[in-house]
Amino acid sequence: MSMMYVAPEQQMKDRADFARKGIARGRSVVVIRYQEGICLVAENRSQSLHKVSEIYDRIGFAAVGRYNEFENLRIAGIRHADLRGYSYDRQDVSGRGLANAYAQLLGTIFSAGGEKPYEVELVVAEVGLSTDSDEIYRLTYDGSVVDEDRFAVIGGQTEAISAVLAADFTEGASLTEAVQLAVKGLRAAPGGADEIAVGALEVAVLDRSRAQARKFRRIGADELRQLLDTA
């Protein structure tokens, strides 16, 4: 039996194309800094299948792509953080450490020939004691990590959304301004609607001003409606 040889470069290209096509079918997520923390905004019409979630006290998670794959990654991240916090100290759990763990896992899966690559993109965000110490890490399907300064966009239509955010981003913006800018960016995506209903948005924040150790908080429909209606 003859065997067909495929060059390693072509194999990696084919795997990357496969992953990108799967990710492109998903609606985008915006993670953006504001004065009191980090805001995570997703276009998500499901009320139960979350695209943004809490990982640990000061760490949030956002994802696009195949739900079952990024849900497995979310659960693995929680277990990783819980084990490290229990074994050492809660302060030893960091967004950077979690991003590195995800990068190693995604890179291993992407390079392995025995299984398909994950069709996911992730953001790991950690709110610090001040705006200067906030961290946003964007991870791609092959384990690449980008340390984002002001905002991160993941999903199939990132270029158009990023252009809007880059043009209008303001340091020290309020939560209202951050949410409105994120939604404006999502609307600018090719094929996006001029208006995105409140029920089609999933919004959460990592709020450094919260007194409790857990800084993650979901924004409910009534509060979100007020944020979007404020001129």
N, C-alpha and C positions, 0 to 999 in steps of 0.2 A: 504494500500500500504506500503510495507516495504521500509525503507530507508537504503542505504549503508553508513556506517560510514567510513570516511577516517581520519586518524590521522593528526593533524596539521603539524607534521614533514614531513609526506609524501606529503601533499599538497604543502608545501613550496619547497620540492625537485622537485616535478613534475613541478611547475611553473618555478623554476630555470633551469631545463633541457630544458623546452620549450624555454625560452629566449636565453639560450646559443646556441641552435641549430639554431635559427634564426640569431644570430650574426655571427656564424661560417661561414655562407654562404657569408658574405661580405668580400671584400678585405680590408686589414689592412691600418691603418693610423699611421704615425710616427710624434711625436711632440718632437723637440729636441732643446736644448739651443745652441747658438753660441755666439761669442764675442759681437755682437751688438744687440742681442735680442733673439727671439725664432722663429724657423722655423717649418712650418707645411707642411708635405708632404704626399699626399694620392695617391694611385693607383686608378684612376677614369677615366674611358673611356667616361664619359658623359661630354659634354662641357657646359651644362646648369644646371645640378643637382649637386650643390656643396656639398662637404663633409667638407670643411673648409671655415669659414666665419668670418666676423667681428661682434662682439657684441656691443662694445663701444670703446671709445678712445684708450685704451691700452689693451683691452681684445679681445682675439680670441676664436673661437669655432671650434672643430673638432668632427666628429661623424661617427660611422659605424652602420649598421643595417637597419631597415626599414626606408626608406626615409621619408614617410609621418609622422612618429612618431618623428624622430629627427628634422624634419623641424618645427613641432609644438613646440618642445622644444626650438629651436633657436628663433623663433618669440616670445615665452613667455619670453625668456631671454632678448631680446631687449626691450620689454615693461617694464620688471622689472627694467632694467638699466636706461631707459629713465625716468621712474617715479621717481626713487630714485634721479637721477641727477637733475631733475627739482624741486623736493620737497626740497632737501637739497643743495648739491653742487656736481659738477662733480667729485671732488676728493673723494667723499664718495662712489662712485661706485667702487667696488673692485672685483677681481676674486674670492677671498675667499667668499665674500657674495653671489655672483652668484652661486658658487659651492654648498654652503649650501642650497640655494633655490632649486636648481636642486635635491639635495640629498633628501630633504623633499618630493618633488613632486614624484620622482621615487620610494622612499620608500613607500609612500602612495598607489601608483598604484600597486606596487608589492604585498603589503599585502592585498589589497582589493579583496574580493572573487567574486565580481560582474563583473569584467572585466579582460581580459588577461593582463599579464605583458608586458611592453614595451620591444621590442627586439632591444635594443640600448646600446651602450657604448659611453661615451662622454669624451672629454677633454676640460677643461676651462683653458686658459693660459693668464697670465697677464705679460707684460713686465714692469720692474721697471726702476728706474733711473740708476741702476748699475746691473751687473750680479748677485750680492748677493741678490738683491730684486726681481728677476724674480720668478714667481710662475707658477707651472704646476699641475693641479688637474685632476686626472683620476676618472671617475664615472662609476659604473657598473649599470646593469639593476635593482638591488635591492636597489639602493640609497647609496651603500657603496662609500666612498671617500678615495682616496689615494693621499697623497701629494708627488709628484715625484720630485726628486732632479735634475737629468740630462736630462732625456727623458721619454716619455711615449709612449707605443704602445697599440693600441686597434684594435680589430677585431678577426678573427678566428685563426690566426697563430702567436700568439704573442711570444711564447717561442723561436722559431728559430730566429725571428727578434731581440728580446731583447738580445739574446746571441751574435749576431754580433755587435750590438750597444755597449754592455757592454765591449766587447773585444777591440774595436777600438775608443771609445769615448775619446776625448781630451778636457780638459778645455781650453777656450779661442780660440776655433777653428774658422776659417773664415766661411763665408756663403757658399763658394764653398765646403769646407771640410764637413760641416754639411749636405748639400744637397747630396753630393756624398755618405756619410755614410748612410743616410736615404734610399737612393735608393738601396745601397748594401744590407741593411737589408731586404727591400721588396723583392729583388731578391732571398734571402735565404729562404723565406717561402716555405714550402712543396708545390710542384706544381707550384711554381713561375717560371717565364721565366728568362733565363740568361740575356736577355736584355729587358728593359721596355721602349717602345717608349716614346718620349717627349709628344706626343699627348695623352698618357695614364696616364699622371701624372698631378696632381693638386698641385701647390706649392704656398704658401704665407708666409709672414714674419710679425712679430711684431718687427719693427725696431726702437730702441730707438734713433737712430741718426737722424731721420726725424725731421725737424723743426716744422711741424704742430702738432696739438694735436692728430690727428688720426694717430696711428702708424702702422695700418694694411695696407699691400700692397701685391697685387698679383704679382707673377712672371710670365711674359709672355713667350711664346714659344721660342722666339729668345734669351732672357736672360737665360732661363733655359738650352737651348742647349749649350750656352757658359759655363755655370757653370758645366755641365756634361762633356763637351769636354776638360775642363782644366785639365791637368795632375797634 
